[in-house]
Amino acid sequence: MSVKVVVVDDHDVIRVGVRESLDADIEVIGEARDVEGAVAAIRATRPEVVILDVHLPGGTGGGALDVLAEVLGGDHSPRVLALSVSDAAEDVVAVVRAGARGYVTKSISGPDLSDAVRRVATGDAVFSPRLAGFVLDAFNAAGGEVAAADEDLDKLTEREQEVMRLIARGYTYREVGQKLFISVKTVETHVGKVLHKLQLSNRHELAHWAARRGIA
């Protein structure tokens, strides 16, 4: 069985290199070079895995975080493997908290990348050895941030928390309304109250806020 993937990178040569280095059982069914193109390609093709560059043009400036906020949490949510030149701890931790299943650098070999794609497709978490340490350290030290998240959540009603979590996972207002059996207008009202209480500007900032605190 082949693994269907979408490759997202703003450099054409990288996308070509990734496509040509993958094993024959991994099928590239879509490509994109920016945030908007990535979201469109993922929604159109419904891949099992997205190979996602961390720093992308477009969106609200969050790069991979913008893509993750839009495509994760729905009925056909893909698994995401971040592929980046960056091995900075803050990049690794931010992308993993936003929902990526793995993070490898662009120095990875073709066979190792293919293996990482297969493992992510089956639900494994895959990291380059040094990067795994960043993730463990960050989540072991998350106590203070979790406490801050609890304090912020106390500002929200139970219904507002339900709406917030679904929006943060990438559901549309219509989908949230269907899940909670409320109107789209009511969803919009709840989202407005959530953004005001948390002092955020839009749903993308809300998704990042929830991902950083591990509460989406």
N, C-alpha and C positions, 0 to 999 in steps of 0.2 A: 504493500500500500504506500502510495506517495504522500508526502506532506506538502500541503499547498501553502505557499508563503507570499507575502507582499514585501517588497524591499523599498525602504524609504531612506533616501540620502540626497542631499542637495547637489552632490557632485556626480555627474554622469559616469565618470571613470570608475568611481567606487561601486555604483550600482552594477555596471557591466562586470567589474571584477568579482563582486559577490555572486552574481548570477552564474558566471562561468566557473567559479570555484566550488559550487555546491554539487553534491553527488547527484546521480541520475534519479534517485528516488525522491528528490526534493524539487517540486515544481513551482517555479515563479509564475504566479498568475496575475501579478500587478506590480506596478512601480509608481513612485511619486517622489517629488523633489522639495515639497514644502508642506506646511501644516494642512492647508486646505485640500491639497491634492491627496495627501495621505488619508485624511478622513473620508474623502469621497471614494478613493480606491478600496479602502477597507470595507466600507459599507456596501459597495457594489459587488465585491468579489467574495466577501466572507471567508477570509483565509483562516487556516488553523494557527498560523504563526505570523507575526509581523517582525521583520528585522528592521529595527528603528534606530536611526541616527539620533543622538541626543540634542544636538544644536541644529535647528532647522529655521529657515525664514518663514514669515507669515504668522498667522494667529495673533495672540496677544503678546507675543515675545517669549513665551515659555517653552518653545521648541517641542521636544518630546512630551513634556507635561501637558501641553495643550492637546496633543493628539490623544494621549491616554485619557484625559478628562472627557473627550468626546466619544471614544469608541469602547471603553470598558464598561461593563455592568449591564449591557443589554442581553437580549436572548441569544445573540450570536457573537459573544465577546471573544476576541482572539487572545491567544497567549502572546506576550511581547518579549522579544529578546533585544535588549539595547546593544548597539554596536557603535563604538565611538573611539575617537583618538584620545579622548579625555580619560584619565584614570584618577581624576580628582575625587576625593571622598564625598564632597558635597553633591557632585553630579550623580555619583552612584547611589547614594542614600536617597536623594530626591526622587529619582526615577523609580527605584524599588518601592518607596513609600506610595508612589502614585499608581503602582500596580504591575510594573514589569516583573516578569518571572526570572529574568537573568540579565547579566551585563558582562560583555566581553569587549576587549579592545581590538582595534583594527589590525593589530599585529598578529592576530590569530591565524592559524593555517586553515586552508580549505577543508581538510578532513576534520579538524577540530570544530570548525564552524558548523559543518554538516552534523556532527555528533551533537553539538549544542542545540541545534534546531530540533533534532529528533527528541532529545531529552525534554526540552521545553514543551514540545507538542504533547508529551505524555504526562505533563504536570510537574516535572522536576524543576527545581531552582538551580540555575547554572551560573557560576561566576568564575572569572579568572581567580587563581588562588589568593593573590594579594587583595583583590577587591572584596572577596568574601569576608575578610577581616573587618573592612570598613562597615559592612552591613551588620555584622554581629555586634561590633562596638556601639554602633548607633542605636540599635534596638535594645541593647543592654542598658544604655544610658537614657532611655526614653522616659523614665519615671517623672521628671519635672514637667516635660511637655504634656504627658498624659494628664497630670494634675491640672495644668492650665486649660487643657481641653475640657475636662470635667467642669471647671468653673465657668467656662464659656457656655457649655451645654445647659447649665442650670438657668441660663437666661432665656432659653427656648422652651416653648410648650411641647408636650409630647407629640402633637401633630406636626409642629414645626420641625422637630427633630426627624420625624419620619420623612417629611418632604425633603429636608436638607440632605439626608443620606442618599436618597434616590437621585436627586439632582447631582450630587457629588459623584455618583457612580456613572453618570452620563446619560440618564434617562431624559427624554424630552418632557415638556410640560404635559403633553397629551398622554404619554405613557405613565407618568406619575399619577395623573387623574384617574386613569383606568385601573391602576393597581390599588389606589386608595378609595376608589369609588366617589370621587369628588370632581367638580368641574374644572376645566382649564383655568377659568377666571379665579377660582378659589386657590388653585395651585400658585398662580401668579401673585396673589395677595400674600400667601404664606411665604413665598420666596422673597418678596419685598421686605417683609418683616424680619426674616432671617438675616438678610444682607444688612439691614439697618442695625439690628442688635449686635451683629458680629463686626460691624464697621467695614464691610466689604463692598466692592463696586459692582461685581457681576458674577455670573455662575462659574466662570473660569477661575476667578479668585477663590470662590467657595470650594471648588474641587481641589485646588491646591491646598487650601486651609485644612480641609478634611484629610487629604492624603498625608500631609506632614504630621498629622496627629494620629494617624492610623485608625480613624473612626468612620471611614466611609464604607 
